[in-house]
């Protein structure tokens, strides 16, 4: 047994090396992360609106506003708007729950959020689309289409509000507007 202890002690002593703290100088490296590179000359996005929509005055937050006619009925309109805020505008879940509240719907948790969002196919933007309907009867139900994305460190929200009938009649047009989004250079 004594031999075993001596062998372990010798191995331990031989394997230990007296070396001080070593420092090295290496050139600084930058780690590149995949990001959407935005040309500094691009500062505005543009989109195509149907000729039949009636342009309204812009407000403090709205960069675009239109009355959306419903067929031949001159008394029924939807409301289309585009708003722009810096940053993430409070976050996706907070905004979704605010829109749900506008339609008297209960808030949702983060666990349900992904199941409500639909990705819109676009060449350079990551656009999320959300369709909301109040719990009222289908004939007088207030509904909302919302699409949102971040571009050049700003959140954009495209929103169409109106009766379920108005929105159903303009679903393809709304998606077409989203797919028409481009940008202009200074």
mmCIF file of the C-alpha atoms, coordinates in Angstrom:
data_MODEL
# 
_entry.id   MODEL 
# 
loop_
_atom_site.group_PDB 
_atom_site.id 
_atom_site.type_symbol 
_atom_site.label_atom_id 
_atom_site.label_alt_id 
_atom_site.label_comp_id 
_atom_site.label_asym_id 
_atom_site.label_entity_id 
_atom_site.label_seq_id 
_atom_site.pdbx_PDB_ins_code 
_atom_site.Cartn_x 
_atom_site.Cartn_y 
_atom_site.Cartn_z 
_atom_site.occupancy 
_atom_site.B_iso_or_equiv 
_atom_site.pdbx_formal_charge 
_atom_site.auth_seq_id 
_atom_site.auth_comp_id 
_atom_site.auth_asym_id 
_atom_site.auth_atom_id 
_atom_site.pdbx_PDB_model_num 
ATOM 1   C CA . UNK A 1 1   ? 0.000   0.000  0.000   1.00 0.00 ? 1   UNK A CA 1 
ATOM 2   C CA . UNK A 1 2   ? 2.921   2.283  0.778   1.00 0.00 ? 2   UNK A CA 1 
ATOM 3   C CA . UNK A 1 3   ? 4.236   1.698  -2.765  1.00 0.00 ? 3   UNK A CA 1 
ATOM 4   C CA . UNK A 1 4   ? 0.925   2.861  -4.207  1.00 0.00 ? 4   UNK A CA 1 
ATOM 5   C CA . UNK A 1 5   ? 1.022   6.091  -2.194  1.00 0.00 ? 5   UNK A CA 1 
ATOM 6   C CA . UNK A 1 6   ? 4.624   6.730  -3.255  1.00 0.00 ? 6   UNK A CA 1 
ATOM 7   C CA . UNK A 1 7   ? 3.788   6.155  -6.916  1.00 0.00 ? 7   UNK A CA 1 
ATOM 8   C CA . UNK A 1 8   ? 0.836   8.558  -6.712  1.00 0.00 ? 8   UNK A CA 1 
ATOM 9   C CA . UNK A 1 9   ? 2.998   11.146 -4.924  1.00 0.00 ? 9   UNK A CA 1 
ATOM 10  C CA . UNK A 1 10  ? 5.766   10.875 -7.546  1.00 0.00 ? 10  UNK A CA 1 
ATOM 11  C CA . UNK A 1 11  ? 3.272   11.153 -10.424 1.00 0.00 ? 11  UNK A CA 1 
ATOM 12  C CA . UNK A 1 12  ? 1.677   14.164 -8.744  1.00 0.00 ? 12  UNK A CA 1 
ATOM 13  C CA . UNK A 1 13  ? 4.996   15.925 -8.142  1.00 0.00 ? 13  UNK A CA 1 
ATOM 14  C CA . UNK A 1 14  ? 6.279   15.225 -11.635 1.00 0.00 ? 14  UNK A CA 1 
ATOM 15  C CA . UNK A 1 15  ? 3.075   16.394 -13.291 1.00 0.00 ? 15  UNK A CA 1 
ATOM 16  C CA . UNK A 1 16  ? 2.993   19.695 -11.428 1.00 0.00 ? 16  UNK A CA 1 
ATOM 17  C CA . UNK A 1 17  ? 4.759   22.468 -13.192 1.00 0.00 ? 17  UNK A CA 1 
ATOM 18  C CA . UNK A 1 18  ? 5.747   25.745 -11.658 1.00 0.00 ? 18  UNK A CA 1 
ATOM 19  C CA . UNK A 1 19  ? 4.554   28.306 -14.080 1.00 0.00 ? 19  UNK A CA 1 
ATOM 20  C CA . UNK A 1 20  ? 3.341   31.768 -13.370 1.00 0.00 ? 20  UNK A CA 1 
ATOM 21  C CA . UNK A 1 21  ? 0.378   33.540 -14.808 1.00 0.00 ? 21  UNK A CA 1 
ATOM 22  C CA . UNK A 1 22  ? 0.808   33.967 -18.511 1.00 0.00 ? 22  UNK A CA 1 
ATOM 23  C CA . UNK A 1 23  ? -0.660  36.786 -20.562 1.00 0.00 ? 23  UNK A CA 1 
ATOM 24  C CA . UNK A 1 24  ? -1.021  36.974 -24.296 1.00 0.00 ? 24  UNK A CA 1 
ATOM 25  C CA . UNK A 1 25  ? -1.597  39.798 -26.717 1.00 0.00 ? 25  UNK A CA 1 
ATOM 26  C CA . UNK A 1 26  ? -3.864  38.889 -29.597 1.00 0.00 ? 26  UNK A CA 1 
ATOM 27  C CA . UNK A 1 27  ? -5.450  41.149 -32.178 1.00 0.00 ? 27  UNK A CA 1 
ATOM 28  C CA . UNK A 1 28  ? -9.042  42.118 -31.447 1.00 0.00 ? 28  UNK A CA 1 
ATOM 29  C CA . UNK A 1 29  ? -11.566 40.226 -33.538 1.00 0.00 ? 29  UNK A CA 1 
ATOM 30  C CA . UNK A 1 30  ? -15.057 41.321 -34.349 1.00 0.00 ? 30  UNK A CA 1 
ATOM 31  C CA . UNK A 1 31  ? -17.800 38.778 -34.534 1.00 0.00 ? 31  UNK A CA 1 
ATOM 32  C CA . UNK A 1 32  ? -20.198 39.438 -37.339 1.00 0.00 ? 32  UNK A CA 1 
ATOM 33  C CA . UNK A 1 33  ? -23.849 38.650 -36.795 1.00 0.00 ? 33  UNK A CA 1 
ATOM 34  C CA . UNK A 1 34  ? -26.241 38.189 -39.685 1.00 0.00 ? 34  UNK A CA 1 
ATOM 35  C CA . UNK A 1 35  ? -28.284 41.358 -40.020 1.00 0.00 ? 35  UNK A CA 1 
ATOM 36  C CA . UNK A 1 36  ? -30.408 42.947 -42.673 1.00 0.00 ? 36  UNK A CA 1 
ATOM 37  C CA . UNK A 1 37  ? -28.137 45.578 -44.110 1.00 0.00 ? 37  UNK A CA 1 
ATOM 38  C CA . UNK A 1 38  ? -30.080 48.729 -44.842 1.00 0.00 ? 38  UNK A CA 1 
ATOM 39  C CA . UNK A 1 39  ? -28.626 51.239 -47.251 1.00 0.00 ? 39  UNK A CA 1 
ATOM 40  C CA . UNK A 1 40  ? -28.231 54.594 -45.473 1.00 0.00 ? 40  UNK A CA 1 
ATOM 41  C CA . UNK A 1 41  ? -29.868 56.332 -48.449 1.00 0.00 ? 41  UNK A CA 1 
ATOM 42  C CA . UNK A 1 42  ? -33.089 54.376 -47.914 1.00 0.00 ? 42  UNK A CA 1 
ATOM 43  C CA . UNK A 1 43  ? -35.270 56.172 -45.415 1.00 0.00 ? 43  UNK A CA 1 
ATOM 44  C CA . UNK A 1 44  ? -38.850 55.685 -46.572 1.00 0.00 ? 44  UNK A CA 1 
ATOM 45  C CA . UNK A 1 45  ? -40.987 52.824 -47.641 1.00 0.00 ? 45  UNK A CA 1 
ATOM 46  C CA . UNK A 1 46  ? -43.694 53.094 -50.269 1.00 0.00 ? 46  UNK A CA 1 
ATOM 47  C CA . UNK A 1 47  ? -46.750 51.001 -51.120 1.00 0.00 ? 47  UNK A CA 1 
ATOM 48  C CA . UNK A 1 48  ? -49.583 50.889 -53.648 1.00 0.00 ? 48  UNK A CA 1 
ATOM 49  C CA . UNK A 1 49  ? -53.164 51.817 -52.649 1.00 0.00 ? 49  UNK A CA 1 
ATOM 50  C CA . UNK A 1 50  ? -56.242 51.121 -54.812 1.00 0.00 ? 50  UNK A CA 1 
ATOM 51  C CA . UNK A 1 51  ? -57.569 54.124 -56.753 1.00 0.00 ? 51  UNK A CA 1 
ATOM 52  C CA . UNK A 1 52  ? -61.042 53.657 -55.244 1.00 0.00 ? 52  UNK A CA 1 
ATOM 53  C CA . UNK A 1 53  ? -59.832 54.289 -51.691 1.00 0.00 ? 53  UNK A CA 1 
ATOM 54  C CA . UNK A 1 54  ? -60.377 57.842 -50.441 1.00 0.00 ? 54  UNK A CA 1 
ATOM 55  C CA . UNK A 1 55  ? -57.315 59.530 -48.966 1.00 0.00 ? 55  UNK A CA 1 
ATOM 56  C CA . UNK A 1 56  ? -57.800 61.200 -45.574 1.00 0.00 ? 56  UNK A CA 1 
ATOM 57  C CA . UNK A 1 57  ? -55.709 63.741 -43.715 1.00 0.00 ? 57  UNK A CA 1 
ATOM 58  C CA . UNK A 1 58  ? -52.703 62.441 -41.856 1.00 0.00 ? 58  UNK A CA 1 
ATOM 59  C CA . UNK A 1 59  ? -52.728 62.734 -38.080 1.00 0.00 ? 59  UNK A CA 1 
ATOM 60  C CA . UNK A 1 60  ? -49.971 62.944 -35.520 1.00 0.00 ? 60  UNK A CA 1 
ATOM 61  C CA . UNK A 1 61  ? -49.267 59.217 -35.747 1.00 0.00 ? 61  UNK A CA 1 
ATOM 62  C CA . UNK A 1 62  ? -50.703 58.237 -39.128 1.00 0.00 ? 62  UNK A CA 1 
ATOM 63  C CA . UNK A 1 63  ? -48.363 58.490 -42.079 1.00 0.00 ? 63  UNK A CA 1 
ATOM 64  C CA . UNK A 1 64  ? -51.186 57.330 -44.354 1.00 0.00 ? 64  UNK A CA 1 
ATOM 65  C CA . UNK A 1 65  ? -54.959 57.194 -43.923 1.00 0.00 ? 65  UNK A CA 1 
ATOM 66  C CA . UNK A 1 66  ? -57.806 56.104 -46.242 1.00 0.00 ? 66  UNK A CA 1 
ATOM 67  C CA . UNK A 1 67  ? -61.541 55.498 -46.180 1.00 0.00 ? 67  UNK A CA 1 
ATOM 68  C CA . UNK A 1 68  ? -62.187 52.112 -47.759 1.00 0.00 ? 68  UNK A CA 1 
ATOM 69  C CA . UNK A 1 69  ? -65.535 51.896 -49.605 1.00 0.00 ? 69  UNK A CA 1 
ATOM 70  C CA . UNK A 1 70  ? -67.660 48.764 -49.429 1.00 0.00 ? 70  UNK A CA 1 
ATOM 71  C CA . UNK A 1 71  ? -68.992 47.941 -52.873 1.00 0.00 ? 71  UNK A CA 1 
ATOM 72  C CA . UNK A 1 72  ? -71.692 50.339 -54.080 1.00 0.00 ? 72  UNK A CA 1 
ATOM 73  C CA . UNK A 1 73  ? -72.910 51.243 -50.595 1.00 0.00 ? 73  UNK A CA 1 
ATOM 74  C CA . UNK A 1 74  ? -71.952 54.912 -50.004 1.00 0.00 ? 74  UNK A CA 1 
ATOM 75  C CA . UNK A 1 75  ? -72.530 54.689 -46.234 1.00 0.00 ? 75  UNK A CA 1 
ATOM 76  C CA . UNK A 1 76  ? -70.273 51.776 -45.284 1.00 0.00 ? 76  UNK A CA 1 
ATOM 77  C CA . UNK A 1 77  ? -66.521 52.271 -45.084 1.00 0.00 ? 77  UNK A CA 1 
ATOM 78  C CA . UNK A 1 78  ? -63.498 50.661 -43.565 1.00 0.00 ? 78  UNK A CA 1 
ATOM 79  C CA . UNK A 1 79  ? -60.599 52.630 -42.114 1.00 0.00 ? 79  UNK A CA 1 
ATOM 80  C CA . UNK A 1 80  ? -57.087 51.948 -43.409 1.00 0.00 ? 80  UNK A CA 1 
ATOM 81  C CA . UNK A 1 81  ? -54.060 53.458 -41.702 1.00 0.00 ? 81  UNK A CA 1 
ATOM 82  C CA . UNK A 1 82  ? -50.301 53.191 -41.614 1.00 0.00 ? 82  UNK A CA 1 
ATOM 83  C CA . UNK A 1 83  ? -48.523 54.305 -38.461 1.00 0.00 ? 83  UNK A CA 1 
ATOM 84  C CA . UNK A 1 84  ? -44.803 54.463 -37.762 1.00 0.00 ? 84  UNK A CA 1 
ATOM 85  C CA . UNK A 1 85  ? -43.086 54.435 -34.360 1.00 0.00 ? 85  UNK A CA 1 
ATOM 86  C CA . UNK A 1 86  ? -39.424 54.315 -33.360 1.00 0.00 ? 86  UNK A CA 1 
ATOM 87  C CA . UNK A 1 87  ? -38.067 51.026 -32.042 1.00 0.00 ? 87  UNK A CA 1 
ATOM 88  C CA . UNK A 1 88  ? -40.325 48.068 -31.324 1.00 0.00 ? 88  UNK A CA 1 
ATOM 89  C CA . UNK A 1 89  ? -43.277 50.263 -30.230 1.00 0.00 ? 89  UNK A CA 1 
ATOM 90  C CA . UNK A 1 90  ? -43.817 48.409 -26.969 1.00 0.00 ? 90  UNK A CA 1 
ATOM 91  C CA . UNK A 1 91  ? -43.489 44.865 -28.251 1.00 0.00 ? 91  UNK A CA 1 
ATOM 92  C CA . UNK A 1 92  ? -45.656 42.491 -30.235 1.00 0.00 ? 92  UNK A CA 1 
ATOM 93  C CA . UNK A 1 93  ? -47.641 40.949 -27.367 1.00 0.00 ? 93  UNK A CA 1 
ATOM 94  C CA . UNK A 1 94  ? -48.525 44.325 -25.832 1.00 0.00 ? 94  UNK A CA 1 
ATOM 95  C CA . UNK A 1 95  ? -49.727 45.637 -29.197 1.00 0.00 ? 95  UNK A CA 1 
ATOM 96  C CA . UNK A 1 96  ? -51.734 42.502 -29.995 1.00 0.00 ? 96  UNK A CA 1 
ATOM 97  C CA . UNK A 1 97  ? -53.460 42.712 -26.611 1.00 0.00 ? 97  UNK A CA 1 
ATOM 98  C CA . UNK A 1 98  ? -54.171 46.427 -27.138 1.00 0.00 ? 98  UNK A CA 1 
ATOM 99  C CA . UNK A 1 99  ? -55.820 45.644 -30.495 1.00 0.00 ? 99  UNK A CA 1 
ATOM 100 C CA . UNK A 1 100 ? -57.762 42.770 -28.916 1.00 0.00 ? 100 UNK A CA 1 
ATOM 101 C CA . UNK A 1 101 ? -58.980 45.171 -26.225 1.00 0.00 ? 101 UNK A CA 1 
ATOM 102 C CA . UNK A 1 102 ? -60.206 47.578 -28.924 1.00 0.00 ? 102 UNK A CA 1 
ATOM 103 C CA . UNK A 1 103 ? -62.495 44.757 -30.118 1.00 0.00 ? 103 UNK A CA 1 
ATOM 104 C CA . UNK A 1 104 ? -63.547 43.764 -26.565 1.00 0.00 ? 104 UNK A CA 1 
ATOM 105 C CA . UNK A 1 105 ? -61.517 40.551 -26.765 1.00 0.00 ? 105 UNK A CA 1 
ATOM 106 C CA . UNK A 1 106 ? -59.640 39.127 -23.786 1.00 0.00 ? 106 UNK A CA 1 
ATOM 107 C CA . UNK A 1 107 ? -55.856 39.431 -23.682 1.00 0.00 ? 107 UNK A CA 1 
ATOM 108 C CA . UNK A 1 108 ? -53.721 36.450 -24.621 1.00 0.00 ? 108 UNK A CA 1 
ATOM 109 C CA . UNK A 1 109 ? -50.430 35.147 -23.274 1.00 0.00 ? 109 UNK A CA 1 
ATOM 110 C CA . UNK A 1 110 ? -47.163 34.706 -25.085 1.00 0.00 ? 110 UNK A CA 1 
ATOM 111 C CA . UNK A 1 111 ? -47.959 30.998 -25.485 1.00 0.00 ? 111 UNK A CA 1 
ATOM 112 C CA . UNK A 1 112 ? -50.844 31.758 -27.894 1.00 0.00 ? 112 UNK A CA 1 
ATOM 113 C CA . UNK A 1 113 ? -49.212 34.598 -29.804 1.00 0.00 ? 113 UNK A CA 1 
ATOM 114 C CA . UNK A 1 114 ? -47.329 32.593 -32.434 1.00 0.00 ? 114 UNK A CA 1 
ATOM 115 C CA . UNK A 1 115 ? -50.463 30.659 -33.410 1.00 0.00 ? 115 UNK A CA 1 
ATOM 116 C CA . UNK A 1 116 ? -52.250 33.923 -34.308 1.00 0.00 ? 116 UNK A CA 1 
ATOM 117 C CA . UNK A 1 117 ? -49.522 35.445 -36.479 1.00 0.00 ? 117 UNK A CA 1 
ATOM 118 C CA . UNK A 1 118 ? -49.232 34.669 -40.180 1.00 0.00 ? 118 UNK A CA 1 
ATOM 119 C CA . UNK A 1 119 ? -46.059 35.433 -42.131 1.00 0.00 ? 119 UNK A CA 1 
ATOM 120 C CA . UNK A 1 120 ? -46.578 37.441 -45.322 1.00 0.00 ? 120 UNK A CA 1 
ATOM 121 C CA . UNK A 1 121 ? -44.285 36.491 -48.186 1.00 0.00 ? 121 UNK A CA 1 
ATOM 122 C CA . UNK A 1 122 ? -42.127 39.529 -48.982 1.00 0.00 ? 122 UNK A CA 1 
ATOM 123 C CA . UNK A 1 123 ? -38.713 39.835 -50.678 1.00 0.00 ? 123 UNK A CA 1 
ATOM 124 C CA . UNK A 1 124 ? -36.965 41.908 -47.993 1.00 0.00 ? 124 UNK A CA 1 
ATOM 125 C CA . UNK A 1 125 ? -39.288 42.414 -45.010 1.00 0.00 ? 125 UNK A CA 1 
ATOM 126 C CA . UNK A 1 126 ? -40.391 40.065 -42.261 1.00 0.00 ? 126 UNK A CA 1 
ATOM 127 C CA . UNK A 1 127 ? -44.091 40.980 -42.152 1.00 0.00 ? 127 UNK A CA 1 
ATOM 128 C CA . UNK A 1 128 ? -46.468 39.473 -39.597 1.00 0.00 ? 128 UNK A CA 1 
ATOM 129 C CA . UNK A 1 129 ? -50.222 39.525 -40.250 1.00 0.00 ? 129 UNK A CA 1 
ATOM 130 C CA . UNK A 1 130 ? -53.005 39.214 -37.700 1.00 0.00 ? 130 UNK A CA 1 
ATOM 131 C CA . UNK A 1 131 ? -56.756 38.928 -38.232 1.00 0.00 ? 131 UNK A CA 1 
ATOM 132 C CA . UNK A 1 132 ? -59.066 39.820 -35.323 1.00 0.00 ? 132 UNK A CA 1 
ATOM 133 C CA . UNK A 1 133 ? -62.866 39.692 -35.065 1.00 0.00 ? 133 UNK A CA 1 
ATOM 134 C CA . UNK A 1 134 ? -65.017 40.788 -32.144 1.00 0.00 ? 134 UNK A CA 1 
ATOM 135 C CA . UNK A 1 135 ? -67.386 38.282 -30.561 1.00 0.00 ? 135 UNK A CA 1 
ATOM 136 C CA . UNK A 1 136 ? -70.477 40.162 -31.732 1.00 0.00 ? 136 UNK A CA 1 
ATOM 137 C CA . UNK A 1 137 ? -72.735 38.769 -34.437 1.00 0.00 ? 137 UNK A CA 1 
ATOM 138 C CA . UNK A 1 138 ? -71.084 38.465 -37.836 1.00 0.00 ? 138 UNK A CA 1 
ATOM 139 C CA . UNK A 1 139 ? -73.341 41.121 -39.411 1.00 0.00 ? 139 UNK A CA 1 
ATOM 140 C CA . UNK A 1 140 ? -72.317 43.981 -37.115 1.00 0.00 ? 140 UNK A CA 1 
ATOM 141 C CA . UNK A 1 141 ? -68.995 42.627 -35.947 1.00 0.00 ? 141 UNK A CA 1 
ATOM 142 C CA . UNK A 1 142 ? -66.069 45.033 -35.822 1.00 0.00 ? 142 UNK A CA 1 
ATOM 143 C CA . UNK A 1 143 ? -62.960 43.386 -37.233 1.00 0.00 ? 143 UNK A CA 1 
ATOM 144 C CA . UNK A 1 144 ? -59.343 44.271 -37.794 1.00 0.00 ? 144 UNK A CA 1 
ATOM 145 C CA . UNK A 1 145 ? -56.490 43.272 -40.085 1.00 0.00 ? 145 UNK A CA 1 
ATOM 146 C CA . UNK A 1 146 ? -53.082 44.307 -38.801 1.00 0.00 ? 146 UNK A CA 1 
ATOM 147 C CA . UNK A 1 147 ? -49.689 43.748 -40.386 1.00 0.00 ? 147 UNK A CA 1 
ATOM 148 C CA . UNK A 1 148 ? -46.458 44.910 -38.828 1.00 0.00 ? 148 UNK A CA 1 
ATOM 149 C CA . UNK A 1 149 ? -42.715 44.865 -39.362 1.00 0.00 ? 149 UNK A CA 1 
ATOM 150 C CA . UNK A 1 150 ? -39.557 46.736 -38.405 1.00 0.00 ? 150 UNK A CA 1 
ATOM 151 C CA . UNK A 1 151 ? -37.630 48.665 -41.044 1.00 0.00 ? 151 UNK A CA 1 
ATOM 152 C CA . UNK A 1 152 ? -34.753 51.092 -40.446 1.00 0.00 ? 152 UNK A CA 1 
ATOM 153 C CA . UNK A 1 153 ? -35.238 50.897 -36.660 1.00 0.00 ? 153 UNK A CA 1 
ATOM 154 C CA . UNK A 1 154 ? -38.925 51.871 -36.905 1.00 0.00 ? 154 UNK A CA 1 
ATOM 155 C CA . UNK A 1 155 ? -42.050 49.778 -36.410 1.00 0.00 ? 155 UNK A CA 1 
ATOM 156 C CA . UNK A 1 156 ? -44.672 50.062 -39.127 1.00 0.00 ? 156 UNK A CA 1 
ATOM 157 C CA . UNK A 1 157 ? -48.286 49.034 -38.579 1.00 0.00 ? 157 UNK A CA 1 
ATOM 158 C CA . UNK A 1 158 ? -50.692 48.630 -41.509 1.00 0.00 ? 158 UNK A CA 1 
ATOM 159 C CA . UNK A 1 159 ? -54.229 48.369 -40.191 1.00 0.00 ? 159 UNK A CA 1 
ATOM 160 C CA . UNK A 1 160 ? -57.689 47.952 -41.725 1.00 0.00 ? 160 UNK A CA 1 
ATOM 161 C CA . UNK A 1 161 ? -60.672 48.268 -39.377 1.00 0.00 ? 161 UNK A CA 1 
ATOM 162 C CA . UNK A 1 162 ? -64.334 47.826 -40.227 1.00 0.00 ? 162 UNK A CA 1 
ATOM 163 C CA . UNK A 1 163 ? -67.177 45.357 -40.285 1.00 0.00 ? 163 UNK A CA 1 
ATOM 164 C CA . UNK A 1 164 ? -66.396 41.721 -41.003 1.00 0.00 ? 164 UNK A CA 1 
ATOM 165 C CA . UNK A 1 165 ? -68.066 42.116 -44.404 1.00 0.00 ? 165 UNK A CA 1 
ATOM 166 C CA . UNK A 1 166 ? -65.877 45.083 -45.378 1.00 0.00 ? 166 UNK A CA 1 
ATOM 167 C CA . UNK A 1 167 ? -62.713 43.299 -44.323 1.00 0.00 ? 167 UNK A CA 1 
ATOM 168 C CA . UNK A 1 168 ? -63.642 40.043 -46.054 1.00 0.00 ? 168 UNK A CA 1 
ATOM 169 C CA . UNK A 1 169 ? -64.207 41.986 -49.292 1.00 0.00 ? 169 UNK A CA 1 
ATOM 170 C CA . UNK A 1 170 ? -60.745 43.593 -48.998 1.00 0.00 ? 170 UNK A CA 1 
ATOM 171 C CA . UNK A 1 171 ? -58.614 40.711 -47.715 1.00 0.00 ? 171 UNK A CA 1 
ATOM 172 C CA . UNK A 1 172 ? -56.772 40.139 -51.008 1.00 0.00 ? 172 UNK A CA 1 
ATOM 173 C CA . UNK A 1 173 ? -56.328 43.893 -51.507 1.00 0.00 ? 173 UNK A CA 1 
ATOM 174 C CA . UNK A 1 174 ? -54.837 44.271 -48.010 1.00 0.00 ? 174 UNK A CA 1 
ATOM 175 C CA . UNK A 1 175 ? -52.375 41.426 -48.590 1.00 0.00 ? 175 UNK A CA 1 
ATOM 176 C CA . UNK A 1 176 ? -51.581 42.933 -52.011 1.00 0.00 ? 176 UNK A CA 1 
ATOM 177 C CA . UNK A 1 177 ? -50.708 46.261 -50.364 1.00 0.00 ? 177 UNK A CA 1 
ATOM 178 C CA . UNK A 1 178 ? -48.298 44.462 -48.044 1.00 0.00 ? 178 UNK A CA 1 
ATOM 179 C CA . UNK A 1 179 ? -46.655 42.658 -50.949 1.00 0.00 ? 179 UNK A CA 1 
ATOM 180 C CA . UNK A 1 180 ? -46.335 45.959 -52.844 1.00 0.00 ? 180 UNK A CA 1 
ATOM 181 C CA . UNK A 1 181 ? -44.198 47.562 -50.127 1.00 0.00 ? 181 UNK A CA 1 
ATOM 182 C CA . UNK A 1 182 ? -40.935 48.841 -51.538 1.00 0.00 ? 182 UNK A CA 1 
ATOM 183 C CA . UNK A 1 183 ? -38.512 51.589 -50.646 1.00 0.00 ? 183 UNK A CA 1 
ATOM 184 C CA . UNK A 1 184 ? -37.241 54.780 -52.138 1.00 0.00 ? 184 UNK A CA 1 
ATOM 185 C CA . UNK A 1 185 ? -33.790 56.269 -51.959 1.00 0.00 ? 185 UNK A CA 1 
ATOM 186 C CA . UNK A 1 186 ? -32.993 59.864 -51.071 1.00 0.00 ? 186 UNK A CA 1 
# 
